[in-house]
């Protein structure tokens, strides 16, 4: 996403507010406090090591020409108007984060369709009620998140797991990314490096094919209450429809599991790879981790 005009001033103000807050310390102060090596020297040393490694020269990402891509950029832009929302670095107790407020207000405004892609989902009863009200008035709601198999933070899955049933019962079309998703070839792997699995990190939403939210906010208690998140709400039908097409493609059976109720009241995972009766995992250790992390509170993640 490329932002121009007044929205840039909004983002710049937010940037300055954060980096000039009392939570931020100059890196030079840390180096002066007793670090063995100055940050600039450490960076130069690391870059020299990379440059001397023949394997690094095989990675094409830094060697290809971007001239054609830059030349085609003006004609490919999808215009719209945006407003940035962000949370203050320090807040008084009981003060609500502004990014989640903007996100939920946009969600509630839907009249026809909602698509959500979010890497880390740990709902609460209020969010389930919100989604139930949408589907009850005929709004189609589709949600894509990580499966245990695609997760880079399995602890989140430990607390998301109990909400699968309520999400499905709320009328949500729930999808979980496959670790072997077909999109890996196009958007994950960088020759000659091949990922061991595909993971999801996007945080986006499209409302009625017209407005979009793109930002840093997860759908979990930490983003709602603790983190300083940021997001932009964009009014652009062309951009929203293009983003929705990507999201819908990621929800196909080649890329994700559709989570649904089976005939006995349990859950099943359905994709082009077949049907599973327990959540997909890459290995047994993931399932062990999934059990262990249930002992810790969800706000830690």
NORJOCOR-V893255 format. One record per pair of residues at least 12 apart in sequence whose C-alpha atoms are under 8 Angstrom apart, sorted by the first residue. I is the first residue (numbers start at 1). J is the second residue. D is the distance in Angstrom with one decimal. If there is no record, write none. Layout:
I J D
I J D
This chain:
7 82 6.4
7 83 6.2
7 84 6.7
10 83 7.9
10 84 6.4
11 84 6.6
14 86 7.0
17 88 7.7
17 89 7.9
18 88 7.1
18 89 5.8
21 89 6.8
23 89 7.3
27 39 7.7
58 191 7.6
58 192 6.5
59 190 7.0
59 191 5.9
59 192 6.0
59 193 7.4
60 190 7.3
60 191 6.4
60 192 7.8
61 190 7.0
78 236 7.6
78 238 6.0
78 239 5.5
79 236 6.5
79 238 7.6
79 239 7.3
80 234 6.5
80 235 5.5
80 236 4.4
80 237 7.8
80 239 7.6
81 234 5.6
81 235 5.3
81 236 6.7
82 232 6.2
82 233 5.4
82 234 4.2
82 235 6.2
83 232 5.5
83 233 5.4
83 234 6.7
84 230 7.3
84 231 5.8
84 232 4.3
84 233 6.5
85 98 6.5
85 99 5.3
85 102 7.1
85 230 5.7
85 231 5.4
85 232 6.0
85 233 7.8
86 98 6.0
86 99 5.3
86 228 7.0
86 229 5.6
86 230 4.2
86 231 6.4
87 99 6.2
87 227 7.9
87 228 4.8
87 229 5.6
87 230 6.6
88 228 6.2
89 228 5.7
96 224 7.9
96 225 7.0
97 224 6.4
97 225 6.5
97 228 7.6
99 217 7.4
99 229 6.3
99 230 6.0
99 231 6.4
100 217 7.5
100 223 7.8
100 224 6.0
103 213 7.2
106 207 7.5
107 207 7.0
108 130 7.3
108 134 7.2
109 207 8.0
110 134 7.5
110 139 7.1
110 207 5.8
110 208 6.2
111 134 7.9
111 138 7.8
111 139 5.9
111 208 6.7
112 138 7.0
112 139 4.6
112 140 6.3
112 207 7.9
112 208 5.5
113 139 5.2
113 140 4.7
113 141 6.0
113 207 6.0
113 208 4.8
113 209 7.4
114 139 7.2
114 140 6.1
114 141 4.7
114 142 6.2
114 205 7.1
114 206 5.8
114 207 4.9
114 208 6.3
115 141 6.0
115 142 4.9
115 143 6.0
115 205 5.5
115 206 5.2
115 207 6.8
115 244 6.9
115 247 7.3
115 248 7.9
116 141 7.9
116 142 6.2
116 143 4.7
116 144 6.2
116 203 7.8
116 204 5.9
116 205 4.4
116 206 6.7
116 247 7.9
117 143 5.9
117 144 4.8
117 145 6.1
117 202 6.3
117 203 5.7
117 204 5.3
117 205 6.3
117 247 6.9
118 143 7.7
118 144 6.4
118 145 5.2
118 146 7.9
118 200 7.6
118 201 6.9
118 202 5.6
118 203 4.4
118 204 6.4
118 218 6.3
118 219 7.0
119 144 7.9
119 145 5.1
119 146 5.7
119 200 5.3
119 201 4.8
119 202 5.9
119 203 6.4
119 218 6.8
120 145 6.7
120 146 7.1
120 156 6.5
120 157 7.9
120 201 8.0
120 218 5.5
120 219 6.1
120 220 6.7
121 145 6.9
121 156 7.4
121 160 6.0
121 218 6.5
121 219 4.7
121 220 5.4
122 156 7.2
122 159 6.2
122 160 4.7
122 163 7.4
122 219 6.1
122 220 4.5
122 221 7.0
122 298 7.8
123 160 7.2
123 163 6.8
123 219 6.5
123 220 6.0
123 221 7.7
128 166 7.0
128 167 6.5
128 170 6.6
129 170 7.6
131 170 6.3
131 171 7.7
131 172 7.3
132 170 4.6
132 171 6.5
135 170 7.2
135 171 5.8
135 172 7.4
136 171 8.0
140 172 7.5
141 171 7.4
141 172 5.2
141 173 6.2
142 172 5.8
142 173 4.7
142 174 6.1
142 175 7.6
143 172 7.0
143 173 6.2
143 174 5.1
143 175 6.0
144 174 6.3
144 175 4.6
144 176 5.6
144 177 7.0
144 250 8.0
144 251 6.6
145 175 6.5
145 176 5.0
145 177 6.2
145 200 7.1
146 176 5.0
146 177 5.0
146 178 7.8
146 199 6.9
146 200 6.0
147 176 4.8
147 177 5.5
147 178 6.8
147 179 7.8
147 279 7.5
147 280 6.9
147 281 7.7
148 279 7.0
148 280 6.3
148 281 5.5
148 282 7.9
148 286 7.5
149 178 6.9
149 179 5.5
149 280 5.6
149 281 4.0
149 282 4.9
149 286 7.7
150 177 6.3
150 178 6.2
150 179 4.5
150 197 6.5
150 198 5.8
150 199 4.8
150 200 7.2
150 281 7.8
150 282 7.9
151 199 5.9
151 200 7.4
152 199 6.7
154 286 7.2
154 289 6.9
154 290 6.1
154 293 7.9
155 289 7.3
155 290 6.3
155 293 5.1
155 294 7.3
155 301 7.2
156 298 7.1
156 301 6.6
157 290 6.9
158 290 5.1
158 291 6.8
158 293 6.0
158 294 5.4
159 294 6.4
159 298 6.3
164 259 7.8
165 261 8.0
165 267 7.5
168 259 7.6
168 260 6.6
168 261 7.6
173 258 7.5
173 259 7.6
174 258 5.9
174 259 5.5
174 260 7.4
175 251 6.2
175 256 6.0
175 257 5.4
175 258 4.5
175 259 5.8
176 251 7.9
176 256 5.3
176 257 5.1
176 258 6.6
176 259 7.3
177 198 7.9
177 199 7.4
177 200 7.2
177 250 7.7
177 251 7.6
177 255 6.1
177 256 4.2
177 257 6.3
178 198 7.1
178 255 5.5
178 256 4.7
178 257 6.3
179 197 4.9
179 198 4.8
179 199 6.7
179 282 7.6
180 197 5.9
180 198 6.2
180 255 7.4
181 198 6.4
181 254 6.1
181 255 4.1
181 256 6.7
182 254 5.8
182 255 5.6
183 250 7.6
183 255 6.7
184 198 6.2
203 215 5.8
203 216 6.1
203 217 6.4
203 218 6.5
206 240 6.0
206 243 7.4
206 244 6.3
207 240 7.8
209 237 6.1
209 240 5.4
209 241 5.3
209 244 7.1
210 235 6.3
210 236 5.7
210 237 4.2
210 238 7.6
210 239 7.9
210 240 5.3
210 241 7.0
211 233 7.0
211 234 5.5
211 235 4.6
211 236 5.9
211 237 6.6
211 240 5.8
212 233 5.7
212 234 5.1
212 235 6.7
212 236 7.6
212 239 7.9
212 240 5.7
213 231 6.7
213 232 5.7
213 233 4.6
213 234 6.4
214 231 5.6
214 232 5.6
214 233 6.8
215 229 7.7
215 230 5.6
215 231 3.8
215 232 6.2
216 229 5.8
216 230 5.6
216 231 6.2
217 229 5.5
217 230 6.7
217 231 7.1
220 299 7.9
221 298 7.1
221 299 5.7
222 298 7.8
222 299 5.0
222 300 7.3
222 301 6.9
252 271 7.8
253 270 7.5
253 271 4.3
253 272 4.8
253 273 7.7
254 271 6.7
254 272 5.5
254 273 7.6
255 271 8.0
256 271 6.4
257 269 5.4
257 270 5.2
257 271 4.9
258 270 5.0
258 271 6.3
